[in-house]
Amino acid sequence: MKEFLKVLKRFVPPYKKFLIGSIVMTILSALLTLISFYSIMPILNMLFKTGQVKSYEYMNFDFHFFSINSWQEMAKALENNLYYVISETVQVQGAGYVLFLLGLFLIVTTILRTAAMYFSFYFMIPLRTGVVRDIRNQINDKVTALPLAFFSEERKGDILARISGDVNEIENSIISSLDMLYKNPILIIIYLTGMLIISWQLTLFVFIMLPIAGYIMGLIGKKLKKKSVLGQQQWGGLMAQIEETLGGLRIIKAFNAEKKISNRFHESNEVFRKTTNRIFRRQQLAHPMSELLGTITIAIVLWYGGSLILSDSSPINAAGFMFYLTIFYMLINPAKDLSKATYSIQKGLASIERVDKILKAESNIKDPAQPQPIQLHDKIEYKNVWFKYQEAWVIKDVSLTIQKGKTIALVGQSGSGKSTMVDLLPRFYDVNEGAITIDGTDVRNAKLHDVRQLMGIVNQEAILFNDTFFNNIAFGVENATLEQVTEAAKIANAHEFIIATENGYETNIGDRGCKLSGGQRQRISIARAVLKNPSILIFDEATSALDTESERLVQDALENLMKTRTTIIIAHRLSTIKHADEICVMHEGKIVERGKHDVLYELNGYYRRLCDMQTF
């Protein structure tokens, strides 16, 4: 329960006015329930002549709030005075008229009771939907704020499972149980108070049985939580497999691996099914257990209450016992719902743990407490940079100076550290040792936003969004005009195929640009970088997806664009790198050769081998 209260403290405060409104309506509903059912007792007495045949006199009483005896005396006085009023009215107006008034009173109180019950649920709806919305917003904001290193340790499918399945489980298990968890205790307290006033001896049995029932249900709930954690992890694994399958359908079909992928999914799905079976079976145990415990409690109350009535000095009469049983029967459902809610919450807490792996994840890429301004007027420097993702060093003591306006090309075999070098500059990762500076300012001492605002990046894989051409090109620029977007598209050699589409720049390009060819996607990505008009351009195999003609056209445009900008290029094609001001050849995390194309080629080293392999 402590964990549950912590969850409420985190998410409920913005909606406390709705919670208070629901609580007030619940209290009103419970009080009206007691009043409406109590009004039935005089009707039964009149119909079946169970009331004592005597004349009533008005009774005064002294009331003390903290005394049970005082409450009981007040109850007796109220009952006496009610029958006094009824008997007087019967003598004047007749029994039929009194029955009509009592029936009308029952109808009015029932209408008020059901209205209060409705508004109790009415106020809970904004709280429930608001909390779930806030959790989803927090997860999404956290996902965009966390560094790339976090996602190299997590599977995309598992993250999607947490955003979808786990958040839904939180809503179904915790938020939906919230109203039961505060409503049921209120109902139980009010009903128990009424029962104590009628007979504290009978109520003692209820106080004994309810904690026993709660303890038994708590034991089952703890076991359910452990299984729920396992079940949510397995669900995340299934989502990861589906995500991999959708992303790799071309390879799966090309290698005739449909059966292999299908079998792998079927096996994981069967394991998840067995775990889910165990979870649901334990979950369904809550209702039969509460039913059994409730029946046992009723049997005890009937036995003990009957023995009290049959005794010579009974503190309760038959009519009072009927009213007591009515209240007790109303108490059973809140008690059962409370046990079911407690049981359901254990399942939701398992999902909270998984969601908190994202929400409570700490980012090691942070803005400094006192950020320094950063601009490129002179040079970028890598100073004795060391970096590793896990154990092995990926970048080893690299030093590199890039003067403003110069073009630097990084070449080398796959895994030599080229992409890591450019990822360190915008602080996708932070160096372990050494420093990267822009005009002498360490990038770690400036705001992330300011550092990345200086850069335009085009990756080997064009990352586009399910939106229009216009919005994809204008993605990183606020209030871009159509003229600006069009000019950027022309520079990237994308304008002609854009205007050839049905709606031009307002045409939707599909999920990840699936309606476009690889070369078209890449040119949209290049246009996006062009529009940003950055001081530093980073091209990571940016032209690798272009055909020869498109590459030549884009390359000409990029060379004009790069004349006034500092550019870092990762590429294999000679046509892309041979005009660079300096080419750095990387091998196993180090720069082993550097210079212009002709000089490096004549060295007959690593660079010559790369060129000869490409020529071949």
SVG drawing of the C-alpha trace seen along z (x, -y; Angstrom):
<svg xmlns="http://www.w3.org/2000/svg" viewBox="-57 -34 111 57">
<polyline fill="none" stroke="black" stroke-width="0.4" points="0.0,0.0 2.9,-2.3 4.0,-1.9 0.5,-2.7 0.4,-5.9 3.7,-7.0 2.2,-6.6 -0.8,-8.7 1.4,-11.4 3.3,-11.6 0.3,-11.8 -2.9,-12.8 -2.2,-16.3 -3.0,-18.2 -6.5,-16.7 -7.1,-16.9 -10.3,-19.0 -11.9,-16.2 -10.8,-13.7 -12.3,-15.9 -15.6,-16.3 -15.8,-12.5 -15.1,-11.9 -17.8,-14.4 -20.4,-12.7 -19.4,-9.3 -20.0,-10.3 -23.3,-11.9 -24.3,-8.7 -23.5,-6.5 -25.5,-8.6 -28.5,-8.8 -28.3,-5.0 -28.6,-4.5 -31.5,-7.0 -33.4,-5.5 -33.1,-1.9 -34.0,-3.0 -37.2,-4.5 -38.3,-1.0 -38.5,0.1 -41.6,-1.9 -43.3,-0.7 -42.6,2.9 -43.7,2.4 -47.0,0.9 -47.6,3.6 -46.7,6.6 -47.7,5.1 -44.2,5.9 -44.0,2.6 -44.9,2.6 -48.5,1.5 -48.0,-1.4 -48.2,-5.2 -44.9,-7.1 -43.9,-10.3 -41.3,-12.8 -37.8,-12.0 -35.0,-14.5 -31.4,-13.4 -27.9,-14.6 -25.3,-13.9 -21.5,-13.4 -19.6,-12.9 -16.9,-10.6 -19.2,-8.2 -20.6,-5.0 -23.4,-5.0 -24.3,-8.5 -24.5,-7.5 -26.7,-4.6 -28.9,-6.7 -29.3,-9.2 -30.3,-6.4 -32.9,-5.2 -34.2,-8.7 -34.4,-9.4 -36.2,-6.1 -38.6,-6.8 -39.3,-10.3 -39.8,-9.1 -42.4,-6.6 -43.9,-9.3 -44.4,-11.5 -45.7,-8.5 -48.2,-7.4 -49.5,-11.0 -49.9,-11.3 -51.6,-7.9 -54.2,-9.0 -54.9,-12.3 -54.5,-11.3 -54.7,-7.5 -52.2,-4.7 -52.6,-4.9 -51.6,-8.5 -48.5,-7.8 -47.5,-4.8 -47.8,-7.2 -45.5,-9.7 -42.9,-7.1 -42.9,-5.6 -42.5,-9.1 -39.6,-9.8 -37.9,-6.5 -38.2,-7.5 -36.8,-11.0 -33.8,-9.7 -33.1,-7.0 -33.0,-9.6 -30.7,-11.8 -28.5,-8.7 -28.1,-7.6 -27.5,-11.2 -24.7,-11.5 -23.3,-8.1 -23.3,-9.3 -21.5,-12.5 -18.9,-10.5 -18.0,-8.7 -18.4,-11.9 -15.7,-13.6 -13.3,-10.6 -13.3,-10.5 -11.1,-13.7 -8.7,-12.4 -8.4,-9.0 -7.9,-10.2 -5.7,-13.1 -3.3,-10.9 -2.9,-8.5 -2.4,-11.4 0.3,-12.8 2.1,-9.5 2.2,-9.1 3.4,-12.7 6.1,-12.2 7.3,-9.0 7.4,-10.7 9.2,-13.7 11.7,-11.5 12.3,-9.4 13.2,-12.6 15.4,-13.9 17.4,-10.7 20.8,-10.3 21.3,-7.8 23.4,-5.6 20.2,-4.7 18.5,-3.3 21.5,-1.2 20.8,0.8 17.0,1.0 15.0,2.6 12.6,0.4 9.8,3.0 10.1,3.1 9.9,-0.7 6.8,-0.6 5.3,2.0 5.9,-0.2 4.2,-3.2 1.2,-1.1 0.7,2.1 2.2,0.9 0.4,-2.5 -2.9,-0.7 -2.2,1.7 -1.6,-1.3 -5.0,-2.7 -6.9,0.5 -5.2,1.7 -4.3,-1.4 -6.4,-4.4 -9.6,-2.4 -9.0,-1.0 -8.4,-4.4 -12.1,-5.2 -12.7,-1.8 -9.8,-2.3 -11.1,-5.6 -14.8,-5.0 -14.9,-1.5 -13.2,-2.6 -15.7,-5.6 -18.6,-3.2 -17.2,-0.7 -16.6,-3.4 -20.1,-4.8 -21.8,-1.4 -19.7,-0.2 -20.6,-3.3 -24.3,-2.6 -23.8,1.1 -21.9,0.1 -24.8,-2.2 -27.2,0.6 -25.2,3.4 -21.5,3.2 -21.5,6.9 -22.5,8.0 -20.1,5.6 -17.2,7.1 -17.4,10.1 -17.0,7.9 -13.9,6.3 -12.4,9.7 -13.3,11.2 -12.3,8.2 -8.6,8.1 -8.3,11.9 -9.9,11.6 -7.6,8.7 -4.5,10.6 -5.4,13.6 -6.0,11.5 -2.8,9.6 -0.8,12.9 -2.3,13.7 -1.7,10.2 2.1,10.3 2.5,13.5 0.5,11.9 2.9,8.9 5.9,11.1 4.2,12.9 3.0,9.6 6.5,8.2 7.6,11.3 4.5,11.1 5.2,7.5 8.8,8.3 7.7,11.1 5.2,8.8 8.0,6.3 10.0,9.1 7.1,9.9 6.7,6.2 10.5,6.1 10.2,9.2 7.3,7.6 9.2,4.4 12.3,6.3 10.1,8.3 8.4,5.2 11.8,3.6 13.4,6.6 10.7,8.0 12.8,7.5 15.7,9.6 13.3,12.2 11.7,12.9 15.0,12.7 16.5,15.4 13.3,17.5 13.3,17.1 9.6,16.7 9.3,20.1 12.2,19.4 10.8,16.0 7.4,17.4 8.6,20.3 10.6,17.9 7.5,15.7 5.3,18.7 7.6,20.0 7.9,16.6 4.1,16.1 3.4,19.5 5.7,18.7 3.8,15.4 0.5,17.3 1.5,19.7 2.6,16.8 -0.7,14.9 -2.7,18.0 -1.1,18.1 -1.7,14.4 -5.3,14.5 -6.0,17.7 -4.7,16.0 -6.6,12.8 -9.8,14.7 -9.2,16.3 -10.0,13.0 -13.7,13.1 -14.3,16.7 -12.1,16.1 -14.0,12.9 -17.3,14.6 -16.4,17.5 -15.1,15.1 -18.2,13.0 -20.5,16.0 -18.6,17.2 -18.9,13.8 -22.7,13.6 -23.2,17.0 -21.4,16.0 -23.4,12.8 -26.7,14.6 -25.8,17.2 -24.7,14.6 -27.4,12.1 -30.1,14.8 -28.8,15.9 -28.9,12.4 -32.6,11.9 -33.6,15.3 -31.9,14.4 -33.9,12.9 -31.9,9.6 -31.5,8.9 -29.9,5.5 -31.5,5.6 -35.1,6.4 -36.1,8.2 -36.7,5.0 -33.3,3.6 -31.7,6.9 -33.3,6.7 -32.0,3.2 -28.5,4.4 -28.5,7.2 -29.4,4.8 -26.5,2.5 -24.2,5.5 -25.2,6.8 -24.4,3.4 -21.0,3.6 -20.1,6.9 -19.8,5.5 -17.4,2.6 -15.3,5.1 -15.1,7.4 -14.3,4.6 -11.7,3.3 -10.0,6.7 -10.2,7.0 -8.8,3.4 -5.9,4.3 -5.3,7.4 -5.5,5.5 -3.1,2.8 -0.4,5.4 -0.5,6.0 -0.5,2.3 2.5,1.7 4.5,4.2 3.8,1.9 4.8,-1.2 8.2,0.4 8.7,0.9 7.5,-2.6 9.8,-4.1 12.8,-2.5 12.2,-5.2 10.8,-8.0 13.6,-7.7 16.4,-7.1 19.2,-9.6 20.8,-11.4 24.6,-11.8 24.3,-14.4 23.2,-17.6 23.4,-21.3 26.1,-22.9 24.9,-24.9 26.5,-28.1 26.6,-27.6 29.0,-29.5 28.1,-31.0 29.4,-29.2 29.9,-30.2 32.2,-29.1 34.5,-31.9 37.9,-30.1 38.2,-26.4 36.9,-23.1 39.4,-21.0 39.5,-17.4 42.1,-17.3 43.4,-13.9 39.9,-12.4 39.2,-8.9 35.8,-7.3 34.2,-3.9 30.6,-2.6 31.2,0.2 34.6,1.8 36.7,1.5 38.0,-1.9 36.4,-3.0 38.3,-6.3 41.9,-6.3 43.8,-9.6 42.6,-11.4 43.6,-15.0 42.2,-16.9 41.9,-20.6 39.2,-21.8 39.5,-25.4 36.4,-27.4 35.3,-27.0 37.4,-23.9 36.1,-20.5 37.4,-17.5 36.8,-13.9 36.9,-10.9 37.5,-7.6 38.3,-4.1 36.9,-0.6 33.7,0.1 34.2,0.0 37.2,-2.3 35.4,-5.1 34.4,-7.5 30.7,-7.9 31.6,-7.9 33.9,-10.9 31.0,-13.0 28.6,-11.8 30.8,-13.3 30.7,-16.8 26.9,-17.4 27.2,-15.5 25.1,-12.5 27.8,-11.0 30.3,-12.7 34.1,-11.9 35.6,-9.8 38.9,-11.6 40.1,-14.7 37.9,-17.4 36.2,-18.8 36.2,-22.6 34.6,-25.2 36.7,-28.4 38.2,-27.2 34.9,-26.5 34.4,-22.9 31.1,-21.7 30.3,-20.2 30.3,-23.8 27.7,-25.1 23.9,-24.4 23.0,-21.4 20.6,-23.5 23.3,-26.0 25.8,-23.4 23.4,-21.5 22.0,-24.7 25.4,-25.2 25.1,-22.0 23.2,-20.4 23.4,-16.6 22.6,-14.3 22.9,-10.6 23.5,-7.5 19.9,-6.5 17.5,-9.3 15.3,-9.7 11.9,-11.2 8.5,-11.6 5.0,-10.6 4.2,-14.2 4.3,-16.5 7.4,-17.4 7.1,-20.9 7.1,-19.9 9.9,-17.4 12.2,-20.0 11.2,-22.7 11.5,-20.3 14.3,-22.1 13.3,-25.7 10.6,-27.7 8.2,-29.7 9.9,-28.7 8.3,-30.1 7.4,-28.2 10.0,-30.2 12.8,-29.2 11.7,-25.5 11.6,-25.6 15.1,-27.1 16.5,-24.5 14.8,-21.7 16.3,-23.2 19.8,-23.2 19.3,-19.5 18.0,-18.6 14.6,-17.7 12.3,-20.4 11.5,-18.7 10.2,-15.4 8.3,-17.2 6.3,-19.4 5.6,-16.4 3.5,-14.8 -0.2,-15.4 -0.1,-18.1 3.4,-19.3 5.0,-20.4 1.8,-19.4 2.0,-15.8 2.4,-13.3 5.5,-11.1 4.2,-8.1 5.8,-6.3 9.5,-7.1 9.1,-8.3 8.0,-4.9 6.4,-6.5 9.8,-7.8 12.8,-6.1 16.1,-5.9 17.6,-8.7 14.6,-10.9 14.5,-10.3 18.2,-11.3 17.7,-14.5 14.8,-15.5 17.1,-14.9 19.8,-17.1 17.3,-19.9 16.4,-19.8 20.0,-20.4 20.4,-23.1 17.4,-25.0 18.7,-25.1 21.7,-27.1 24.1,-25.8 27.7,-26.9 28.8,-23.2 27.7,-20.6 28.0,-16.9 27.5,-14.3 27.6,-10.7 27.6,-8.8 25.1,-11.4 25.3,-10.6 25.5,-6.8 21.9,-6.3 22.0,-8.5 22.4,-7.3 25.4,-8.6 23.5,-11.4 21.7,-12.6 25.0,-12.4 26.7,-14.7 23.9,-17.3 23.7,-17.2 27.5,-17.2 27.8,-20.3 25.2,-22.1 26.8,-20.9 30.2,-22.1 28.8,-25.6 27.1,-25.4 30.3,-24.2 32.4,-27.1 31.4,-29.2 30.8,-26.4 32.8,-24.0 32.1,-20.5 32.9,-17.1 32.2,-14.3 32.2,-10.5 32.2,-8.8 33.8,-6.0 33.2,-7.4 36.3,-9.2 34.0,-11.7 32.7,-12.8 36.0,-13.2 38.8,-13.9 38.3,-17.7 38.3,-17.8 40.9,-20.2 42.1,-17.3 41.4,-13.6 41.8,-11.7 42.2,-8.0 41.0,-6.1 42.0,-2.6 40.9,-1.0 40.0,-4.3 43.1,-6.2 44.0,-8.7 46.8,-6.8 47.1,-9.1 46.1,-12.6 46.5,-14.9 45.0,-15.7 44.0,-13.0 47.0,-13.1 49.5,-13.1 47.8,-10.2 47.4,-8.2 51.2,-8.4 51.9,-7.2 50.8,-3.8 49.2,-3.1 45.8,-2.5 44.2,-5.2 45.7,-3.8 44.3,-0.4 40.8,-1.9 41.0,-3.7 42.3,-0.6 39.5,1.5 36.9,-1.0 38.4,-1.2 38.4,2.5"/>
</svg>
